[in-house]
Amino acid sequence: MLMMDVPSPTTQGESVELICSYELDEDKLYSVKWYKDDVEFYRYVPNDWPPGQFLPLQGVKVDVQGVKVDLSKSGSQSVFLRHVDLNSAGTYRCEVSAEAPEFQTVEAEKTMKVFAINCMKPSYIKLECVRIHSCPHHSNTICTSFYEKDKVGGQLAKMTIQLLSSQ
C-alpha cells in the first residue's frame, strides 16, 4: 500500500515536504527512491551508511534542476526540498522496494506546480477631482490622475474616472 503527498501548487522560495507513506506488513524495507521527471535524486536504504543519500553520489552524474534536498529533515517516508524555484516543477515519483526474497516494489507519482508571485509594494494614485453641475438634478464628478504606468519606457499615463450620481 502506498500513499504519496506532493504539495501543489506551491510558491517559489518555499520549502516543501514530499511524503511517501507505505506499509510493508511482514516484509522489510530495502529502499525508497525519489525521482523528478524520471531522474533519481534521493534514496533511503536502511542498510547503507548514511541511509539517506542525495544524488549525485560519487561516480554518479545526475542533473536535477530545482531540487535542493535537506538531508537533516529527510528520511524513510519523506524528502524535504529547500527553497523550490520554477525548475522544481515537474513529476515526482516515489518507489518503495521490500527486501529479498520478494523484492516487491510499489510506486506512485504526482505533479508539483510552482508559481512565482511578484510581490509589489502598494502604489498610491494622486487624483485631482472637479465637480461639474451640468444639470440641476444631476451631478458629475470627474477625477483625473497622472501616474507612471510603464516603468520600462518611463511614459506617463493619464487615467480619468467619471463618477455619476443622481440627486
C-alpha positions, -999 to +999 in steps of 0.1 A: +000+000+000+013+034-010+002+070-004+020+100-018+016+137-010+032+164-031+022+200-022+009+216-053+006+243-062+034+258-042+052+292-043+087+299-054+110+302-024+090+280-001+104+247+014+082+217+009+080+181+022+072+153-002+056+124+017+056+087+007+037+066+032+037+028+029+030-004+048+053-033+044+033-058+065+057-088+071+084-075+046+114-054+055+123-022+037+151-025+011+149+011-004+128+042-010+138+061-041+127+095-052+126+107-089+119+140-105+110+137-142+123+101-142+157+111-128+166+097-093+176+124-069+172+109-034+173+074-019+169+059+015+185+025+020+184+014+057+214-009+053+236+018+037+256+045+056+242+071+057+208+056+049+195+088+033+215+100+003+211+128-021+223+121-056+246+127-074+267+103-055+304+099-062+307+084-096+270+090-105+263+121-125+228+135-121+215+169-131+182+176-114+174+213-117+154+229-089+160+201-064+178+210-032+173+182-006+176+189+031+191+156+044+186+166+080+148+167+075+145+138+050+141+102+059+124+069+050+090+083+044+097+119+032+121+141+014+124+178+023+131+203-006+146+237+003+136+269-015+118+255-045+120+275-077+104+273-111+128+245-121+114+224-092+081+220-110+076+185-125+065+150-119+078+134-087+078+096-081+083+076-050+094+040-054+094+016-024+110-018-025+109-046+000+139-069+009+145-104-005+132-128-014+102-110-029+117-076-037+081-064-041+081-028-055+053-002-055+054+033-068+033+065-070+037+098-088+023+133-086+030+166-103+041+197-085+034+231-099+055+261-087+043+297-091+063+329-089+043+356-072+056+391-079+052+409-047+050+446-054+047+475-030+014+492-029+012+522-051-008+554-045-025+574-071-029+612-068-063+624-080-075+658-090-113+659-088-136+686-103-173+686-096-194+696-126-230+707-123-244+705-158-280+700-149-298+710-117-309+674-109-276+656-119-241+660-105-210+646-121-175+643-106-145+639-129-112+628-114-080+629-134-047+613-124-013+612-139+008+582-129+038+562-142+023+532-159+052+519-180+084+517-159+104+503-188+095+531-212+091+557-185+059+571-201+033+588-181-003+575-185-034+595-178-065+580-162-098+597-160-126+584-138-161+599-141-184+593-111-220+597-118-245+604-091-281+615-092-297+638-067 
